[in-house]
Amino acid sequence: MSEKQQIKADVGHVEANGNFERNWREEKWGDRRLSVIAQDVALEEKQMTIRQAIKIYKKAIMWCLAISCVVIMEGYDTNLLGNFYAYRMSHPTHEAQSPLIALASFQRRFGDKVPVTEQTPEGYSLSAAWQTGLGQGASIGSIFGTILNGWLVTAFGPRKVLLCTLCVMTCFLFIVFFAPSKPVLLVGQILLGFEWGIFATTSPAYASEVLPTQLRVYMTSWTNMCFIIGQFISAGVLRGCVHMLDQWGYRIPYALQWFWPIWLIPLIWFAPESPWHLVRKNRLEEAERSIRRLQSGEGAQDPKKTLAVIVYTNNLEEQLSVGTSYYDCFKGFELRRTEIACFCFGGQLVCGLVFAYASTYFFQQVGLDTDASYSLGWGANGLALFACFVNWFLLMPRFGRRTIYIWGMAAMAIELILIGILNVWTDRKSVAWVQAILTLVWTFTFQLSAGQLGWALPAEIGSTRLRQKTVCLARNVSNILGTIGGTLNNYMVNPTAWNFRGYTGFVWGGCATLVFIWAYFRLPETKDRTFHELDVLFAKGVSARKFATTNIDEFDEHEQNQLAERYSVAGQPPHRPSFVPSVTNILASHGRSEEAAAQRRASVVEPGQQRRPSIGPAVSNYLNTH
C-alpha cells in the first residue's frame, strides 16, 4: 500500500470527537502493545540511579556539553561591550585592577572628546545615549532571534539550526571587528543578538530531550554555568588587553570569537539530532539511529523501546490537542505551563539579579574603595560558580525543584531587605562591609536556587511538542525584564539620578517576595516526573502543591480517553496555526509537503470533518519493516 493510500485508510480510524482511535495507539510494537512497552521503559528509567544514568548516557552528556559551548560563547561576548565603554572608577594608575575595564583604545576610537577627569582620564567617553544603545542592542536582537528560533527548531531541528547560526554569526563578526563608527557597531551588535537568542534557547531544550529524568535538571541548568564560564574567559582576555592603546586593544577580544565556530561547527556536525524532533517529523528510522548514538555501555535500554516511549508520549499530546505553534502555548492547559515557564525565568531578573549580582558599582557607592570592590566583585564570580556545584551535588539529589526555588527566593528577599535596612547606617564603614557581604550571600543563594532552576524548569515544564517555543517565550520574558530592570537599576543606584543606594534592596526585595508568593501557589514539582506524567498532571489540572504527592497511572487508557474528550477540538471554530501563518507554513514544509501536513494542528480542520493521527502512517511503516 502506498503512503497516500495508507493515509486515506488511516483517516477512517478516528473517533467522532476528533481524537485518535484507541486501537491505533494499542498497535503492537514488536511482540507487545505500544502502551505496555512504554510503561515498562518508564518504570526502568525511574528505577535507574544517577550513577547508572551517567554510565548509560555518557555519550548524550558529552554531546550536551559540546552543544552548550555555544552558550559559553554568548557569555563571553555579552560581557565584552559593557567593559569596553565602562567608566573607570579609580585613578588611572589602578586601571589594571578596576573591575570595569574601560579600554582606552575603544574609548579613543568610538568616544567623544570630554574634559580629563578622574572618571575620564583618557579624555574620551561614550555618551549615555550611546552606552544605552550599544548595551541594549544585542538584547533587542536576542528578543527577535529567540522568537524566530521557536519556528526554526520546529522546522529544521536543533542541530541544523545551530550549524547555520554559527555560520551566520561568523559573517556578522566581521561587522563589529571592522566597525568604523558607532552606528555600524550598533548594527553589528543587533545582528549578533539574533544568534545569542538562538543559542541560549536551543541548548537547554536539546538537553532535556536527549537525557533521562535523573540527568535532565543537571544539563539544563548547566546552561547557567556556561554563562559564568564565558564571563570568566572574557574577563581574562580584557585584563590582557587593557594596556594596549592601539586598535587591537578592542579588536583582539572580538577576533577571538572566531575561535569558537572553527571547532564547534565540525563538532556539532557529527552530533545526533533530537529523537523527539525526528518523531514529530515522522522520521522514525532516523530517531532510532539517534537514540543508539546517545546510549552506550551495559544496561542500555533497547533503542526501539525508548522510541516507543517517545511515540506514545507524542500520541498522547496530539490526543490532548497539543499543537506546535506559538498560539498553542496560550491554549488550554498549555497556558498554565507557559505561565510557569515565564515566571520561573523572569523571576531570575526581578529577584535582584541586576542589583546584587552586578554589585561592584554598588560596593563603591556605599563607600568601599576600588581595591575592596574589585576583590569582592571577583569573589562573587568565584562564589557563584562554587554555588552551582553545591547545588548539583548536595541540593538537587535530595530536594525537589519547587522546594529549592521557593525557599531560595524567600532567602533572597530577606537578604535584599536587610541591605535596605542597613542603608540607614552606611556612614559607618563596618555597615558598608556588612551590606557588601550580604550581596555575596545573595549571589550564593541565587546560584543555589533561581540561578540554575530558572534555566532548568522552563525546559521541563513545556509539553514535548511545544518545548522549544515555551523556552523561547520564557527567555524573552527574561530579556524584556532584564532590559527594563537594568535601566531602572541604573537610575536607582546612580548618585546623579535617584541615588537610592542601599535602599534599592527594598525594591528588589519586594519583587522577590512577590515571586515567592507566586511560586508557593503556582510552581509545581517536576522532580522524578517523566514527560508523560507531566502531561497527565497538567491535563487533569492538579494543584501545584499536590504535584509531588499525587499518584497517577499515566497509562490508564480510560482516564486518557476522558482527558482527550475534555480537550477535544471537535466542533470548535477553526484557528490558524500561527499569527504569522505564511512563515509557519514555509518553515514547516521546506520542500516536504507530507511533513508539513503531518505537523498541521487539529484546529485547522473545518467543523464536521475528522482528522487522522499525524504520525500513524510513519509508525505503521516502521513497524512493518522492523
N, C-alpha and C positions, 0 to 999 in steps of 0.2 A: 504493500500500500504506500502511495506517495505521501509526502508530508502534508500537502494540501488536502488530500482525501482524509488523512488522519485527523486533521484539524476539523474538517466538516463532521466527521464521525464523533469527535470529541465534544462538539457543540451540543449534541443531543443529551449529553450526560451531565446535566446541571439541574439543580432543584429549582422550583418555581420562585424561590426568594432570591435567585441570582447568585447563590453561593455554590461552592464546589460540591460535586457529588461525593458523598462519604465513601462509596465503594471505590472511587478512584484513589482516594487517599489511603485506602486499605490495600491497594495493589501490592502484590508480593514483591519483596526486594530480596532477590536470591531465593532462599527456601522458606523465608518467613515474611510476615506482614511488615510493611514500612514502619508503622507505629510501634510495633514490638521491638524492632531493631533500634529505632531512635530512643526508645525508653531504656533499653539495655546500655546503650552508649552513654546516655546522660547519667545513668547510675554509676557506671565505671568512672566517668570523669569526676563526679562528685567525691568518690572514694579515693581518688588519686591525691597523694601528698604533694607538697610543693617540691620536694626533692625529686620525686618521681616525674613530676611535670617538667622540671628543668632537664632531666635526663632524656625524656622522650622528645621534648620540643626545643632542644638546644639549637637546632638549625633555624627554627622560627624566631628564637630570641636573637640570634646573630643577624637575621635579615631585618628585624625590627630596629636593632641598634644601627644598622647601616642606613636605613631609611630615615631614622631620626637625626642623622647627621645634618640633614638639610635645615633642621631647627637650630643646631649649633651655629650654622652659617648665618641664620637670621639674627640670633642673639649677638653675634659678632658685629654685624652691620648696623643694627639699630642702636648699638652702644657707641658707634663712631661719631656720628654727626654732632650730637649734643656736646661731646668733649672737644670737638673741633672749634666750636664758637663760644664755649662757656667762658665766662669771666674768670680771671684769676682772682682768688680771694685772699691772696697774701702778697708779700713783697716779691718782686721778680726773682730774687735770689733763691726763693723757695719753690720755683716753678716745677722742678722735678718731683717735688713732694706733694704738690697740690692734687687732690683727687679729681678736680675739674680741670683737665689739662687743656688750656687754650693754645692750640698750635699756632705759633707765630706766623708760620708760612701760610696757613689758611686765613688768618686774620688779615694779613697783608694783601692776599690775593683777592679776597671777597669782601673785606670790611671797608668801612668808610673812615676817613681821616677824622680823628677826635683828639681833644687835648690829652696829653700824657698825665695820667693819674695813677694812684695805687691800684685801682681796678683795671685800668687800661694802660699798662706800662709800655706797650708797643706803639701806642698812638693810633691804633686801628680797632674798630669794633663793628659788629653787625648790629643794625637797628633792631629794636624789639619786634617790629613787624616781620622782618626777615627771619629772625630767630624762630618766631612762632610758625611762619610759613614753612621753613625748611624742616623744623622739628615735627610738624604735623603732616607734611607731605606724604611720607611713607605710610602713615596711619590711614590717611584718606585713600591712598591706593590700595592698602590692605583690605579696607572695607569692601571695595568693589571686587578685588581679587577673591575674597572669601565667598561672596555671593556667586561669582562665576564658577568657583570650584565645586559648588554643590551640583551644578549641571554637568561639569566636565567629568568628575569622577563617576557619576551615574552612567554616563555615556561611554567613557573610554576605560575606566578603571584607574586605580591609584598609581600603578606602575607606569603606564603610558603618560599620565598627566605629569608626574614628577620628572620624567625624562624630558618631555617637551618644555616644561617650565624651566629646568636647568639650562637648556639650550637658549631659550629666550632671555633668561637672566644674564647669561654670558654676553649676549649682544648689548643689553641695556647698561652693563657695567662700563662700556666704552663712553657712554654719555656723561656719567659722573666723573670718570677718570680724566676726560679731556674737556670738561665743562669750562668755557671761557668766562662765564658770567653767572650771577645768582639765578636768573630765570631758567637758564639751561640746567643748572644744578637742581633746581626745584622740579623741573620736568623729569629728570633722571630719577629723583627720589620717589616721585609719584609712580613712575613706571616700575621701579623696583618693588614698591609696596604691593603691587599686584602679585608678584611672586611670593613675597613674605606671607601674604594672606593664604595662598595655596599651600605653602609648606607647613604652616602651623596647624592647619586643619586636616591635612591628609595623613600625617604621621600617627596621631593618636587613634584615628578611625581604623587605619590599617592594622595597628597592633591589637585592637580589640577584636578583630575578625580572624586573626591567624593564631591566636593563643587560647589556651583553655581557661576556664574560670579562675583557677588558682593563680595564674600569672597575669591575668588581664590588667589588674589595677597597677601592677608594678611598671609595666612597659607603657601604659597610657600616661601615668604620672611622670615617667622618665622624661617626657617632653619638657616639663618644667625644669628639670635638671640640665637639659641641653641648653636652655636659655642662659642659665648661670655659667655653664662651661664656656659658651660663646662670649659672654661678657668678660670672663677672666682672660681669655685669649686676646680680645681687643684691648683690654687694659694694658697687657704686657706689650703689645705692638705700639700703642700710643706712648708708653714710657720710653720705648726705644727710639721714637721719632721726635720726641718733644724738643730736642735741641737742634733739629735740622731746620734751618731758616729758608731754604730754597723750596721750590715747588714739590720736591719729592717728600717733604715733610708730611704732606697730606695725601699725596698720590700713592705712596707706597702702601699705606693701610687699605686704600681702595683696590690697588692692584693685587694685593694678597687674596682678595675674594675670588680671583680666577683660579686659585689653587684648589678650591672645593669642587667645582664641576669637573676638573681634569680627572679625578679618580671616582667621584660619585656617579657620573654618567655611565661608565662601563660597569661599575658595581651594581647599580640599580637595574641595568640592562638584563642582568642574569637573575634578578630577584623574582621569586614566584608571585604570580598575580593572586589577589584575594579570592579564595574559592567561593565566598559568598557572592562576590560580584559576578563570577562566572556562572553560578547557578541562576542568578537573576537574569542573565543574558542567555540562559538555556544551553550553555556550553558545558555539559556535564563531564564529558571526556577530559576536557582541559582542567576542570575543577578537581577531578580525581588525581590527575598528574600533579597539580599544585599541592594537594594535601600530602602526597607521597614525598614531595620535596621539603615539606615543613616538619615532617616527623622523622625520627631516627631512633636507633637503639632498641634494646629488648623491651618488651612490654608495650610497644607502639600499637595503637588501635588500627584495625583494618581500615584503610582509606575509604573503602566502599561503605563501611558502616558510618564513618564520620560524615561522609557525603549524604547518607540517609538522614542524619540529624539536620543538616543544612536544608535539604529539600523539604523535610517535614515542617521545620520552622517557617520557611518561606511560604509554604502552602497555608499554614495557619494564619499568617499575616495577610495573605491575599484573601483568605476566607473572611477575615475581620475587616475587609475593605480598606486595608492599608495601601495607599498608593505610593508614588515615587516622586511627587512634585512638591515644591515649597508650599503650595496650597494645602496639601495633606498634612503638613506639620501643625496646622491650626484647626484640624477637623477631628471630631470625636474625641476619643481618649488620647490621641496624639497631641492635642492641645496641652494637656496636663504634662506630658513628657517634655514638650518643648519649653513650657514654663519652668520646669525643674532644671533643665539643662542651662537655660539662660540665666536664671537666678544664681545657680552654683558658680558659673563662670563670671557673671557680673559681680557676685559677692566678693571676688578677689580684689576688685578695684575699689569698692566703696567701704571696705573694712579697714582702710588706712594705708593701702599699698603706695599711693602717690605721695603720702606724707612720711610715714615711718620707715618705709623700705629704702627710699632715696633720701637718707637722713643727713648726709654730710652738710648740706646747706643749712639745715635746721640746727645742727650742732653749733655752727658758727653764729647763728642768730641768737642762741641762748647764752653766748659768751665764751665758748670754748675756743682755744687758739687753733691755728691751722694744723699744727703737728698732731694735736689731740684729735681733731676732726678727721684727719687723714687716717690715723691709726684705727679709730673707731669705725670709719667707713669700710676699710679693708677687712677689719674684724667681722663686720656684719656680713660681708660676702662669704667669708670662710664659715661663719656660723650657719648661714643659710644652707650651704652645701652639706655641712655636718648634720643639720636637722633633717635633711632629705633621707640620709642613710638611717638615722634613728627611726624615722617613720617607717621605712622599709622593713627593718629587722626587728623592731620592738612593738610598734603600734599596729600596723596593718595585719600581721598574722594573728593578733589577739583580739582586736576590736573591729567593729563594723565601720563602714564609710560614714554612715549617719552619725554615729557616736563621736567619731573623731572630728567631723566637720562642725557639728553643733557646739561641742564644748570648746573646741579651738576658737570658734567665733566668739563665744562668751568670754573666754580669757582675753582675747584681743580687745574686746570692747572695754573690759575693766582696765587693761594696761593703758589704753589711749585716754580714758577718762582720768586716770591718775596723772598722766602727763599734763593734762589741762589743769588739774587742781594744783599741782606743784608750780605752775607758772606764776602763781602769786608771789613766790619767794625766789625768783630767778636772779635777784640781785646777789644772792649768795652762790658762790661757785660750786659748793658742795651739792646744792639743789640742782644746778645745771647738770652736774655729773650724774645725779640720780635720774634725771629726765633722759639723758643720753643712754644710760644703761637700760632704762625701760624700753627705749626703741630697739635695742639689741634683743631684749627679751621678746618684744613683739615680733621681730624678724624670725627668731627661733620658733615661736608659736605659729606664725604664719606658714612656715615651711613644714611644720608638723601636720598642718590641717589643710586649710583652704588653698595654700600654695600649690600642693600636689593634687588634691582631690578636685580642685577647680578644673583641672585638665582631665582627670580620670572619669568623673561622674558623667559629663556630657557624652563621652564615648560609650558609656554603658547604658544610659537611660533611653536613648532613642531606639526605635524598632530597627531591625536589621535592614529593612528596605528604605528607611529614612535616616539611617545613622549619619551619613555624610552631611546631609542637609541640616540635621539637628545640630551637629557640631559646628557647622558654618554659621548658623543663626546665633548660637551661644557665643561663638568667638566674636561675632560682630557686635553683640551687646557689650562684650568686654572692651572692644576697640572704641566704641562710642563713649562708654562711661570713662574709659581712660583718657580720651581727648578732653571731655568736659571736666573730669576731676583734676587732671593735670593743670588745666588752665586756671581753675578756681583755686587750687592749692598754691599756685604761684602768687596769686594776689593775697592769699591768707598769710603766708609767711614772709612776704617781701616787706622790708621796713619802709619803703616808699609808697606802699599801697595800703592794704587793710591792717597789716602789722599785727596779726593775731598771735604770732609766735607760738608758744606752747598751748595757748587756748584753742589752737587748731585741733588739738586732740579731742576736745568736746564734740566738734563737728563730725569727725570720722568715727569717734567712739559711739555717737548716737546712731550713725548709719550702720555700724557693726551690730548694734543692739537690735535694730530693725531686721537685719539679715538673720540674726539668731532666732528671733521670734518667728520669722517666716520658715526657717529651716526646721524648727521644732514641730510645726504643724504640717509642713508640706513636703519635707525631704524624706523619701523612703530609703530603706536599707536594701542595697543591691549585693552585698557580700554573699558569696556562695550560691547566687541565683543564676541559672542559665538564662540565655536569651528567651528561650521558650517559656520558662516560668515567669519571667518579667512580662511577657506579652499577655499571659493569662491574668496575672495580678492586676495589671493596668486595665485590661478589658473588663474585669469584674469590679473595678472601682474600689479596691481595698484601700483603707486608710493608710497614710504614710507611716503612722506609729504602729501599725499592725503588720507591715510587710515582713518583718523578721520572724514573727511568731505564727503567721498564717500558714497552715498546711494545705497544700493543694495537690490534686492529681492532675498534672498538666497534660496527661494523655487520656483523660476522661472524655470519650467521644460524645457522650450525651451532653455534657456541660459545654463542650466546644460547639456543638450544634446550636445550643441555646444562645451562646455568645455571638455566633455567626448570624443568627436570625436578628438579634438585637441591633447589630451594626450593619445589617443588610442595606444596600443602596437601591434595592428594587423599589420602583415607584417614586423615587426621588427625582427632582428635575435634574437634567444633565449639567455637569460643570466642565469647563475647560480644564485640561490637565495642568495649566500653569497660567499665571498672569502675563507671561510672555510666551504664548503657545508656539509661535514660529521658532523661537530659539530652542525651546524644549524639543520640538519635533526634529529639527536639524541635528541637534546634538545627540538625540536618542537614536536616530536612524544611521547617520553617516555611512550610507551605502548598504545597509542591511535592513530591508523592509520588514522581514519576518520578526527580527528582534524588536524593531520599533512597535510592531503590532503587539508583541508579547508584553511589552512594557507599558502599554496603554492602560490607564486606570479604568476601573469598572464604571465609574461615574460618567464616563463619556458615552456609555451605551444609552440609547433612547429608551424611555419608559416602555414597558411591554416586551422588549427584547431580552434575550438571555446572553450570558457571556460564558466563555469556556475557561477552564483553568489554564493560565498563560503558559505554564511550564509542562502541561500534560503531554504534548507530543514529544518533547525532548526527553522526558522521563521514560516514556514508552520505548522510544528508540534506544535509549541507553540500556534499559533492562533486556531488550530483545538481543542485544549484542554482548551482554555480559552475563 
